[in-house]
Amino acid sequence: MMCARCRPAPGRLRAAREDRRQRSLLHDTRHDTFAWTSAPSLENSLKPSSPRLSRRTFSIAAASAVLSACASTGSKPDTVTPTPSTASVPPTPTIKPERPLRIGLALGGGAARGFAHIGVIKALEARNIRIDLVCGTSAGSVVGALYASGLNGFALNKLALTMDEASISDWAMPFRTRGFLQGVALQNYLNKTLDNRPIEKMAKPLGVVATDLKTGQPILFQRGNTGIAVRASSSVPSVFEPVKIGGHEYVDGGLVSPVPASFARKMGADFVIAVDISARPETALTESSFDVLMQTFTIMGQTIKAYELDKYADVVIRPNLNAMSGTDFNQRNAAILAGEEAAARIAPELLRKLAAARATA
């Protein structure tokens, strides 16, 4: 035991104890601070976090979830529209617009027999067969021009029955040897009836076929003075004087195209109805010089006509006109009736071929 002299005083003892306690607290505080700011070791990172830290983390996570839920319920979700894949969509087929079948009417030559064309037109209209374009030779160009102007079959019938033959005849002077008739009267008659309407102004497309006297080549008039073109197409050599147009002389188109089916095709017809009014050589009447001349043309044109009709015509209508002369204008009514009867006979075949052509157009 210490003696009373060596024993510290009670006050000093308490002061020493207090100093040691303060030093101990300071050491513990420094140690804890170093432990929190130093990077944790792998061993410490695998230890579970303290209960106080886990509860704090859980509280923060819960608050975040609540705030996220509130934000989600308060806003409308974005709608995502899927983009269709172009590979899965088949290509749209190209649909070709339908074009109506264009029906052409080719009217052949035959002088007074040409009245039969009117009967054919009446029969076609009675069966609702609409003609889109007209092409004519000689007498066929006369009827064709009147029809293309907009006159229907009944109007043509009335006009034919009231027409005066003298109004289309103009005899040439005796010293003129290129033709007995000038043809100017026919030209004037047509222009007056058509109100001087040119070919390109017709209600239906019109083609008029004539023959170039110098070259022998056919010419298709689709523009210009209608009366002059028809006069040229109807100028039978030696009967009518040649017609001069633009430095060329023209005569009857029947010399090179008796029934102009090929020219109807050239004008754009998809289906051609041809009307052949020429008499068969073995049955034709040859009572006058004009009949002999017309018979000569018929014989010469047989091969041309047969080829043209076989290649370009879909249907050929042949009125029975064997008992009629090419100069007999008094039988015009009989010719019209013959045209109606011929068209009526072939109507079933015509309608059947038209239906087939429309189905494949």
BADRENDREN-59925 format. One record per residue (C-alpha): residue in three letters; residue number from 1; x negated, y negated, z. Coordinates in pm, whole numbers. Example, Ala and Ser with C-alpha at 12.3 -4.5 7.8 and 13.67 -1.06 7.14 Angstrom:
# BADRENDREN-59925
r	k	east	north	up
Ala	1	-1230	450	780 .
Ser	2	-1367	106	714 .
***
This chain:
# BADRENDREN-59925
r	k	east	north	up
Met	1	0	0	0 .
Met	2	-99	-346	-72 .
Cys	3	-167	-569	202 .
Ala	4	49	-864	250 .
Arg	5	-230	-1082	119 .
Cys	6	-266	-896	-210 .
Arg	7	109	-850	-263 .
Pro	8	249	-1109	-503 .
Ala	9	495	-1348	-378 .
Pro	10	859	-1256	-443 .
Gly	11	912	-1557	-672 .
Arg	12	612	-1476	-880 .
Leu	13	727	-1115	-907 .
Arg	14	1063	-1213	-1040 .
Ala	15	901	-1447	-1290 .
Ala	16	676	-1169	-1418 .
Arg	17	967	-935	-1460 .
Glu	18	1164	-1196	-1653 .
Asp	19	867	-1259	-1880 .
Arg	20	829	-889	-1957 .
Arg	21	1201	-863	-2031 .
Gln	22	1189	-1158	-2278 .
Arg	23	886	-1009	-2453 .
Ser	24	1070	-677	-2485 .
Leu	25	1376	-845	-2643 .
Leu	26	1158	-1037	-2886 .
His	27	983	-715	-2996 .
Asp	28	1317	-534	-3052 .
Thr	29	1455	-821	-3262 .
Arg	30	1150	-830	-3492 .
His	31	1170	-456	-3542 .
Asp	32	1539	-465	-3640 .
Thr	33	1483	-749	-3891 .
Phe	34	1203	-560	-4063 .
Ala	35	1419	-249	-4082 .
Trp	36	1705	-433	-4270 .
Thr	37	1490	-624	-4515 .
Ser	38	1255	-339	-4614 .
Ala	39	1346	-109	-4905 .
Pro	40	1502	209	-4764 .
Ser	41	1315	533	-4807 .
Leu	42	1460	830	-4999 .
Glu	43	1522	1004	-4665 .
Asn	44	1716	708	-4527 .
Ser	45	1916	671	-4851 .
Leu	46	2047	1027	-4820 .
Lys	47	2172	963	-4467 .
Pro	48	2536	862	-4437 .
Ser	49	2595	494	-4382 .
Ser	50	2687	370	-4046 .
Pro	51	3053	373	-3951 .
Arg	52	3060	-7	-3940 .
Leu	53	2926	-36	-4301 .
Ser	54	3166	231	-4437 .
Arg	55	3470	58	-4293 .
Arg	56	3353	-273	-4443 .
Thr	57	3298	-118	-4787 .
Phe	58	3637	53	-4774 .
Ser	59	3806	-276	-4684 .
Ile	60	3643	-454	-4980 .
Ala	61	3741	-173	-5220 .
Ala	62	4100	-173	-5094 .
Ala	63	4129	-549	-5137 .
Ser	64	3992	-524	-5491 .
Ala	65	4245	-254	-5578 .
Val	66	4535	-464	-5446 .
Leu	67	4421	-772	-5641 .
Ser	68	4376	-561	-5955 .
Ala	69	4726	-417	-5920 .
Cys	70	4873	-764	-5877 .
Ala	71	4696	-885	-6189 .
Ser	72	4816	-581	-6386 .
Thr	73	5181	-620	-6289 .
Gly	74	5178	-991	-6360 .
Ser	75	5051	-973	-6719 .
Lys	76	5193	-800	-7026 .
Pro	77	4974	-525	-7165 .
Asp	78	4824	-582	-7506 .
Thr	79	4989	-387	-7785 .
Val	80	4745	-218	-8017 .
Thr	81	4884	-152	-8364 .
Pro	82	4706	138	-8526 .
Thr	83	4571	66	-8871 .
Pro	84	4692	328	-9117 .
Ser	85	4422	519	-9292 .
Thr	86	4406	442	-9663 .
Ala	87	4291	794	-9731 .
Ser	88	4618	942	-9601 .
Val	89	4844	711	-9805 .
Pro	90	4910	845	-10159 .
Pro	91	4866	594	-10444 .
Thr	92	5182	425	-10567 .
Pro	93	5268	565	-10911 .
Thr	94	5288	315	-11196 .
Ile	95	5643	311	-11331 .
Lys	96	5665	218	-11697 .
Pro	97	5961	-12	-11755 .
Glu	98	6225	137	-11978 .
Arg	99	6249	-11	-12326 .
Pro	100	6571	46	-12518 .
Leu	101	6545	243	-12840 .
Arg	102	6524	6	-13135 .
Ile	103	6753	124	-13415 .
Gly	104	6678	9	-13768 .
Leu	105	6916	14	-14064 .
Ala	106	6760	58	-14410 .
Leu	107	6999	-32	-14693 .
Gly	108	6914	86	-15044 .
Gly	109	6986	-65	-15384 .
Gly	110	7259	27	-15630 .
Ala	111	7429	-286	-15767 .
Ala	112	7809	-270	-15716 .
Arg	113	7770	50	-15515 .
Gly	114	7627	-174	-15244 .
Phe	115	7979	-232	-15110 .
Ala	116	7948	113	-14954 .
His	117	7701	-33	-14703 .
Ile	118	7989	-228	-14548 .
Gly	119	8183	95	-14484 .
Val	120	7878	250	-14316 .
Ile	121	7839	-54	-14088 .
Lys	122	8206	-35	-13990 .
Ala	123	8173	334	-13902 .
Leu	124	7860	274	-13693 .
Glu	125	8028	-7	-13500 .
Ala	126	8334	212	-13438 .
Arg	127	8103	458	-13261 .
Asn	128	7923	187	-13060 .
Ile	129	7594	238	-13244 .
Arg	130	7418	-95	-13213 .
Ile	131	7175	-187	-13489 .
Asp	132	6871	-387	-13376 .
Leu	133	6712	-475	-13711 .
Val	134	6801	-461	-14080 .
Cys	135	6591	-409	-14391 .
Gly	136	6737	-415	-14743 .
Thr	137	6646	-368	-15107 .
Ser	138	6841	-522	-15397 .
Ala	139	7215	-485	-15322 .
Gly	140	7114	-366	-14976 .
Ser	141	6942	-699	-14912 .
Val	142	7265	-887	-14995 .
Val	143	7473	-691	-14743 .
Gly	144	7180	-682	-14500 .
Ala	145	7143	-1061	-14496 .
Leu	146	7514	-1112	-14431 .
Tyr	147	7514	-849	-14156 .
Ala	148	7197	-982	-13992 .
Ser	149	7355	-1328	-13975 .
Gly	150	7603	-1198	-13719 .
Leu	151	7900	-1088	-13930 .
Asn	152	8049	-757	-13814 .
Gly	153	8186	-483	-14036 .
Phe	154	8540	-619	-14054 .
Ala	155	8417	-969	-14142 .
Leu	156	8199	-820	-14415 .
Asn	157	8496	-619	-14545 .
Lys	158	8708	-932	-14570 .
Leu	159	8430	-1127	-14740 .
Ala	160	8376	-849	-14995 .
Leu	161	8742	-828	-15092 .
Thr	162	8767	-1205	-15144 .
Met	163	8437	-1250	-15327 .
Asp	164	8465	-1362	-15687 .
Glu	165	8226	-1186	-15922 .
Ala	166	8195	-1499	-16132 .
Ser	167	8061	-1689	-15830 .
Ile	168	7742	-1484	-15835 .
Ser	169	7693	-1471	-16213 .
Asp	170	7507	-1737	-16409 .
Trp	171	7421	-1646	-16764 .
Ala	172	7086	-1760	-16893 .
Met	173	7047	-1959	-17214 .
Pro	174	7038	-1741	-17528 .
Phe	175	6678	-1832	-17607 .
Arg	176	6562	-1704	-17270 .
Thr	177	6452	-1348	-17316 .
Arg	178	6326	-1264	-16962 .
Gly	179	6673	-1192	-16830 .
Phe	180	7043	-1233	-16907 .
Leu	181	7116	-1381	-16565 .
Gln	182	6921	-1647	-16380 .
Gly	183	7023	-1538	-16031 .
Val	184	7054	-1893	-15898 .
Ala	185	7429	-1844	-15845 .
Leu	186	7364	-1549	-15612 .
Gln	187	7102	-1753	-15428 .
Asn	188	7340	-2046	-15377 .
Tyr	189	7630	-1822	-15275 .
Leu	190	7428	-1663	-14997 .
Asn	191	7277	-1986	-14868 .
Lys	192	7621	-2148	-14858 .
Thr	193	7776	-1851	-14677 .
Leu	194	7487	-1842	-14429 .
Asp	195	7481	-2221	-14375 .
Asn	196	7127	-2230	-14522 .
Arg	197	6994	-2025	-14234 .
Pro	198	6640	-1896	-14302 .
Ile	199	6544	-1533	-14255 .
Glu	200	6366	-1589	-13923 .
Lys	201	6677	-1753	-13771 .
Met	202	6911	-1459	-13819 .
Ala	203	7093	-1299	-13526 .
Lys	204	6913	-972	-13602 .
Pro	205	6561	-935	-13745 .
Leu	206	6591	-917	-14123 .
Gly	207	6350	-782	-14383 .
Val	208	6396	-825	-14759 .
Val	209	6190	-607	-14996 .
Ala	210	6087	-720	-15346 .
Thr	211	5823	-616	-15601 .
Asp	212	5530	-830	-15708 .
Leu	213	5559	-830	-16088 .
Lys	214	5184	-874	-16141 .
Thr	215	5044	-622	-15893 .
Gly	216	5336	-383	-15864 .
Gln	217	5304	-396	-15486 .
Pro	218	5602	-427	-15250 .
Ile	219	5645	-743	-15047 .
Leu	220	5847	-773	-14726 .
Phe	221	5999	-1116	-14672 .
Gln	222	6061	-1194	-14304 .
Arg	223	6051	-1572	-14320 .
Gly	224	6173	-1845	-14551 .
Asn	225	6476	-1918	-14765 .
Thr	226	6718	-1627	-14740 .
Gly	227	6891	-1689	-15073 .
Ile	228	6564	-1698	-15269 .
Ala	229	6430	-1382	-15104 .
Val	230	6752	-1189	-15169 .
Arg	231	6761	-1315	-15526 .
Ala	232	6406	-1185	-15580 .
Ser	233	6493	-849	-15424 .
Ser	234	6799	-817	-15654 .
Ser	235	6635	-927	-15980 .
Val	236	6669	-615	-16192 .
Pro	237	6413	-650	-16475 .
Ser	238	6566	-757	-16808 .
Val	239	6897	-833	-16633 .
Phe	240	6778	-1110	-16401 .
Glu	241	6490	-1345	-16458 .
Pro	242	6189	-1291	-16230 .
Val	243	6182	-1519	-15928 .
Lys	244	5876	-1735	-15870 .
Ile	245	5777	-1780	-15504 .
Gly	246	5445	-1934	-15403 .
Gly	247	5270	-1872	-15732 .
His	248	5388	-1509	-15761 .
Glu	249	5675	-1364	-15961 .
Tyr	250	5900	-1104	-15801 .
Val	251	6156	-855	-15928 .
Asp	252	6387	-590	-15783 .
Gly	253	6250	-416	-15474 .
Gly	254	6407	-88	-15579 .
Leu	255	6116	-29	-15817 .
Val	256	5879	42	-15526 .
Ser	257	6112	107	-15231 .
Pro	258	6462	225	-15333 .
Val	259	6562	277	-14967 .
Pro	260	6324	75	-14743 .
Ala	261	6296	314	-14447 .
Ser	262	5920	263	-14421 .
Phe	263	5961	-113	-14394 .
Ala	264	6222	-70	-14120 .
Arg	265	5953	119	-13929 .
Lys	266	5701	-156	-13991 .
Met	267	5949	-405	-13847 .
Gly	268	5949	-211	-13520 .
Ala	269	6231	42	-13550 .
Asp	270	6199	354	-13333 .
Phe	271	6492	524	-13506 .
Val	272	6584	460	-13870 .
Ile	273	6927	511	-14025 .
Ala	274	6889	502	-14404 .
Val	275	7174	454	-14651 .
Asp	276	7113	589	-15002 .
Ile	277	7376	465	-15249 .
Ser	278	7198	568	-15568 .
Ala	279	7375	821	-15788 .
Arg	280	7218	1155	-15863 .
Pro	281	7072	1150	-16215 .
Glu	282	7281	1445	-16330 .
Thr	283	7609	1284	-16224 .
Ala	284	7545	916	-16297 .
Leu	285	7760	730	-16547 .
Thr	286	7578	578	-16847 .
Glu	287	7857	387	-17019 .
Ser	288	7673	57	-17061 .
Ser	289	7322	-66	-17122 .
Phe	290	7307	-173	-16760 .
Asp	291	7403	179	-16650 .
Val	292	7128	322	-16869 .
Leu	293	6878	83	-16712 .
Met	294	6991	170	-16361 .
Gln	295	6972	540	-16447 .
Thr	296	6613	486	-16560 .
Phe	297	6528	323	-16228 .
Thr	298	6692	610	-16041 .
Ile	299	6488	870	-16226 .
Met	300	6165	675	-16176 .
Gly	301	6230	626	-15808 .
Gln	302	6330	982	-15720 .
Thr	303	5985	1087	-15599 .
Ile	304	5921	762	-15413 .
Lys	305	6260	774	-15245 .
Ala	306	6233	1140	-15146 .
Tyr	307	5892	1082	-14987 .
Glu	308	5997	767	-14802 .
Leu	309	6319	912	-14664 .
Asp	310	6156	1238	-14558 .
Lys	311	5875	1063	-14373 .
Tyr	312	6039	755	-14222 .
Ala	313	6416	810	-14195 .
Asp	314	6570	994	-13899 .
Val	315	6914	1016	-14057 .
Val	316	7015	959	-14421 .
Ile	317	7373	866	-14509 .
Arg	318	7473	933	-14872 .
Pro	319	7818	802	-14970 .
Asn	320	7985	990	-15255 .
Leu	321	7978	731	-15534 .
Asn	322	7933	955	-15836 .
Ala	323	8249	828	-16002 .
Met	324	8150	464	-15965 .
Ser	325	7945	262	-16211 .
Gly	326	7687	14	-16091 .
Thr	327	7877	-262	-16274 .
Asp	328	8226	-173	-16154 .
Phe	329	8306	-444	-15900 .
Asn	330	8674	-354	-15919 .
Gln	331	8612	-43	-15709 .
Arg	332	8462	-231	-15416 .
Asn	333	8736	-113	-15180 .
Ala	334	8677	251	-15281 .
Ala	335	8304	204	-15223 .
Ile	336	8366	68	-14872 .
Leu	337	8589	367	-14793 .
Ala	338	8325	608	-14928 .
Gly	339	8070	452	-14693 .
Glu	340	8299	497	-14392 .
Glu	341	8367	860	-14479 .
Ala	342	8000	944	-14528 .
Ala	343	7905	790	-14193 .
Ala	344	8191	971	-14020 .
Arg	345	8076	1306	-14160 .
Ile	346	7723	1267	-14032 .
Ala	347	7822	1100	-13702 .
Pro	348	7787	1416	-13483 .
Glu	349	7434	1478	-13611 .
Leu	350	7349	1109	-13581 .
Leu	351	7470	1086	-13220 .
Arg	352	7285	1405	-13127 .
Lys	353	6957	1280	-13274 .
Leu	354	7003	942	-13110 .
Ala	355	7053	1105	-12769 .
Ala	356	6739	1315	-12816 .
Ala	357	6537	1012	-12926 .
Arg	358	6652	810	-12623 .
Ala	359	6562	1097	-12390 .
Thr	360	6205	1106	-12516 .
Ala	361	6156	730	-12566 .
***
